[in-house]
Amino acid sequence: MTSPTISDCRALRRNIETCELPHTAFMAHLNALSARIDDALDGFTARLDALVGPTRVGKTMLINALRRKYPEAKRNGGRMVPVLVVPIPSNISPLLLPSSVLKALGVPIPTRSISSGMMFERMCDQLRLAQTRVLLFEEASHLVEPGAKLPHRAAGDWFKSLMDELNMTLILFGVPRLHKLFVSNEQLRARASATREFRPYDSSESAQMRSFAMCVKTYADLFAKSGWPIDMPLENLTKHCYLLSGGLVGLLSRFMQELSCQLIHEASRPLTFEDCRLAARSIECFGHPDFPAFTNTDVSIIELRQSHAHTLELNDMSVARIPHLAEAH
């Protein structure tokens, strides 16, 4: 095998950055939300769903997968956008909520002064023209962050009005504080399905650790194929990756990206424990501060569980689980 070149290193980095892991938790949520969207497209009653999870758990990857699965199309000379992704910026105002939908739809936003009510009507008209049946609101938890311009109850009323006006399925994505939107508005809460939680992998459950290990192996195989095998048993590598990520696949990806960045001037060789340690020190980790990854060779069960508990605590998530997706149907 010839020694890798700078272009080989860049190719590895690109493969790491673009690798979307179809891991167990991701696929469970993707299948459940796809079923909800299919119902909406088939004309069944509109639903309101929320999916919450920590930063770096994979919510954006999930939204992107749904966007690709339900692309816009041309039909009878017109534009059809069955599923629309709407990013919600921070500090959003009542007027900017419909503006965000129009912007996501690619429709010009009126430059003259216009009331929030008129903007809402314009948004509804454009959604009807595009035959949109499902709206995916990305970062919906911005509506309930400290200092939000829009009162929580008013934000809930806006979503309720949107459902009433268009009989449209809404799926809200955000960090766990999104639950405040439903707590503050009993009418919205009565319309909503049970909140779905996209949780970090739990080190106390063997099936979840096996799934997490397969994610680690996917990345390790990319390194080996490119000429830089990681010189650690998979079990040990998995445990250290869990310590630094707390079970968050997005942080695992970030670590692997950083590890690949270190190879730009490196010849083909096995990557060592020290290489991994340097990469881990270059990123912000969610694991327990008392148990840093790639410090001691051995990792105990207690350290793994403390890392998981710390990640949940940082993200205001309880140890108790919301029922699994299969039980929520």
Secondary structure by P-SEA (a helix, b strand, c coil): cccccaaaaaaaaaaaaacccccaaaaaaaaaaaaaaaaaaacccbbbbbbbbcccccaaaaaaaaaaabbbbbccccccccbbbbbbbccccccaaaaaaaaaaccccccccccaaaaaaaaaaaaaaacccbbbbccccccccccccccaaaaaaaaaaaaaaccbbbbbbbccccaaaaaacaaaaaaccccccccccccccaaaaaaaaaaaaaaaaaaaaacccccccaaaaaaaaaaaccccaaaaaaaaaaaaaaacccccccccaaaaaaaaaaccccccccccccccccccaaaaaaaaaaaaaaacccccccccccccc
